[in-house]
Amino acid sequence: MTLERGALAIQASLQGTIDKIVAEMDGQASFVTYALLSVSFRKVRMEFSVNSEAIGNGGGGPYKLAALAFDDHIAHLVLPIAFQFRGHAY
């Protein structure tokens, strides 16, 4: 099986779970609808892209701003999304 066909098979097997996550969490996460799954180096990597509002420069550098954005907009989404994929082994 080629890498591309393998990725498509994984995408198909997880699509129901992905659709459920997007439907249940879209109000919290502001998902965008592209790049939901990609495969890299024979390992599965889930990629859920989200929109968030830019935060102002509070005197910190770009790494501090990225950390604050993660803490404020992304961190609370990680565990509920990961929980949906328990039991899937690829």
FITORLUM-989036 format. One record per residue: x, y, z of N, C-alpha, C, O in turn. Coordinates in steps of 0.02 Angstrom, whole numbers. Example, Ala and Ser with C-alpha at 12.3 -4.5 7.8 and 13.67 -1.06 7.14 Angstrom:
residues 2
       nX       nY       nZ      caX      caY      caZ       cX       cY       cZ       oX       oY       oZ
      660     -284      390      615     -225      390      660     -165      390      712     -166      423
      642     -112      354      684      -53      357      645        2      394      670       57      402
END
This chain:
residues 90
       nX       nY       nZ      caX      caY      caZ       cX       cY       cZ       oX       oY       oZ
       43      -58        0        0        0        0       45       62        0       92       66       40
       32      108      -44       72      169      -46       54      214       13        2      206       45
       99      260       27       87      306       83       23      345       73      -15      355      120
       11      368       11      -50      406       -2     -112      364        8     -161      387       38
     -112      302      -16     -170      258       -7     -179      242       67     -236      237       91
     -124      233      103     -128      221      175     -159      280      212     -201      271      256
     -139      340      192     -167      400      222     -242      405      208     -281      423      253
     -262      390      147     -333      392      130     -373      340      170     -429      354      191
     -344      281      180     -377      230      219     -386      251      291     -439      240      321
     -334      281      319     -338      305      388     -390      361      393     -431      362      439
     -388      407      345     -437      462      344     -508      435      343     -551      458      380
     -520      385      299     -586      356      294     -608      322      359     -666      328      379
     -562      287      391     -580      252      452     -593      299      511     -630      281      557
     -564      359      509     -572      406      564     -621      462      549     -635      504      592
     -648      465      488     -689      521      468     -749      532      513     -767      589      527
     -781      479      535     -839      486      579     -820      519      645     -856      562      669
     -763      500      673     -739      531      735     -722      604      723     -738      647      764
     -688      619      667     -670      687      651     -733      730      643     -736      785      670
     -782      705      607     -845      742      598     -879      756      664     -906      810      675
     -879      707      709     -909      715      775     -874      769      815     -906      811      846
     -808      769      814     -769      820      850     -785      889      823     -797      936      862
     -783      896      757     -797      961      727     -867      986      744     -876     1044      760
     -916      941      742     -984      961      757     -993      980      831    -1026     1029      846
     -962      943      876     -971      955      947     -930     1013      974     -951     1047     1021
     -872     1026      944     -826     1075      973     -816     1137      930     -776     1180      948
     -851     1144      875     -837     1199      830     -849     1267      863     -812     1315      848
     -897     1273      906     -909     1336      940     -851     1357      985     -838     1416      994
     -817     1308     1013     -760     1322     1056     -695     1330     1017     -651     1369     1036
     -689     1294      961     -625     1289      928     -619     1330      863     -564     1346      843
     -674     1348      831     -672     1383      767     -629     1346      716     -582     1374      688
     -645     1283      704     -607     1242      657     -610     1270      587     -661     1298      566
     -556     1262      550     -558     1273      478     -561     1204      447     -543     1154      478
     -584     1199      385     -602     1134      358     -550     1103      312     -566     1057      274
     -488     1125      315     -437     1094      274     -383     1062      318     -378     1078      377
     -345     1017      290     -288      986      324     -306      951      389     -271      959      439
     -360      912      389     -379      878      450     -336      817      466     -331      797      523
     -305      788      415     -263      729      428     -206      729      379     -216      741      319
     -147      717      403      -90      708      360      -46      653      388      -48      640      448
       -8      622      346       35      567      367      107      587      352      122      611      298
      150      577      401      220      596      393      264      540      419      256      517      476
      310      518      379      359      467      399      326      405      429      348      380      481
      275      381      396      239      320      416      206      324      484      187      273      513
      199      383      510      164      392      574      105      438      561      109      483      520
       52      426      597       -7      468      589        0      530      631       19      527      690
      -17      586      602      -18      649      638      -84      682      623     -100      697      565
     -123      693      674     -187      728      665     -174      802      666     -135      827      707
     -206      837      621     -197      909      619     -266      941      615     -300      936      564
     -286      973      668     -348     1011      670     -329     1084      669     -298     1109      716
     -346     1118      616     -330     1189      610     -386     1231      639     -445     1218      626
     -367     1281      678     -417     1325      709     -399     1398      696     -341     1416      686
     -450     1439      696     -441     1512      693     -444     1539      763     -483     1514      804
     -405     1589      777     -412     1623      841     -395     1697      830     -360     1715      783
     -420     1737      875     -406     1808      870     -335     1822      892     -309     1790      938
     -303     1869      858     -235     1888      876     -236     1923      944     -283     1960      960
     -185     1911      982     -180     1945     1046     -130     2002     1039      -84     1999      998
     -139     2054     1078      -96     2112     1074      -26     2098     1100      -16     2050     1136
       20     2139     1081       88     2132     1104       94     2162     1173       96     2223     1181
       96     2120     1222      101     2142     1292      173     2150     1314      189     2140     1372
      217     2167     1268      286     2176     1285      328     2113     1278      388     2115     1291
      297     2058     1259      335     1996     1252      355     1985     1180      328     2016     1134
      402     1940     1170      424     1922     1104      375     1873     1072      324     1855     1101
      391     1851     1011      346     1806      975      335     1739     1009      281     1711     1005
      386     1713     1043      378     1649     1077      331     1655     1137      291     1609     1150
      335     1710     1173      290     1721     1229      219     1729     1203      172     1703     1233
      210     1766     1148      144     1775     1120      115     1708     1096       56     1695     1106
      157     1666     1065      134     1600     1043      114     1557     1102       64     1521     1099
      153     1560     1156      137     1521     1216       71     1544     1246       29     1504     1267
       61     1610     1249       -2     1636     1276      -61     1617     1231     -114     1600     1257
      -52     1621     1166     -105     1601     1120     -123     1528     1129     -182     1510     1130
      -72     1485     1136      -85     1414     1148     -123     1405     1213     -174     1370     1214
     -100     1435     1266     -133     1428     1331     -205     1453     1329     -250     1421     1358
     -218     1509     1295     -284     1539     1295     -333     1507     1245     -393     1505     1258
     -307     1481     1189     -352     1459     1135     -348     1385     1117     -396     1359     1088
     -294     1351     1133     -284     1283     1109     -283     1231     1165     -312     1177     1158
     -249     1245     1219     -236     1195     1271     -299     1160     1295     -298     1100     1307
     -354     1196     1303     -416     1166     1329     -448     1119     1278     -495     1082     1296
     -425     1120     1216     -454     1077     1164     -417     1010     1157     -446      961     1133
     -355     1007     1179     -312      949     1166     -340      886     1198     -347      835     1164
     -354      888     1262     -378      827     1297     -444      802     1270     -450      741     1258
     -496      844     1260     -558      817     1232     -550      786     1163     -582      736     1147
     -507      816     1121     -496      787     1055     -459      721     1060     -477      672     1028
     -406      719     1101     -368      657     1110     -412      601     1138     -405      543     1118
     -458      619     1183     -503      570     1213     -546      535     1160     -561      476     1167
     -565      571     1108     -607      543     1055     -570      488     1015     -602      445      985
     -504      490     1016     -465      442      976     -436      385     1019     -395      346      994
     -456      380     1081     -432      324     1121     -453      258     1090     -509      252     1064
     -409      211     1091     -425      146     1063     -408      139      990     -408       83      964
     -392      194      955     -371      190      885     -295      180      884     -258      218      914
     -273      129      850     -201      116      844     -182      112      771     -208       71      734
     -136      155      752     -112      156      682      -38      162      681       -8      163      627
END
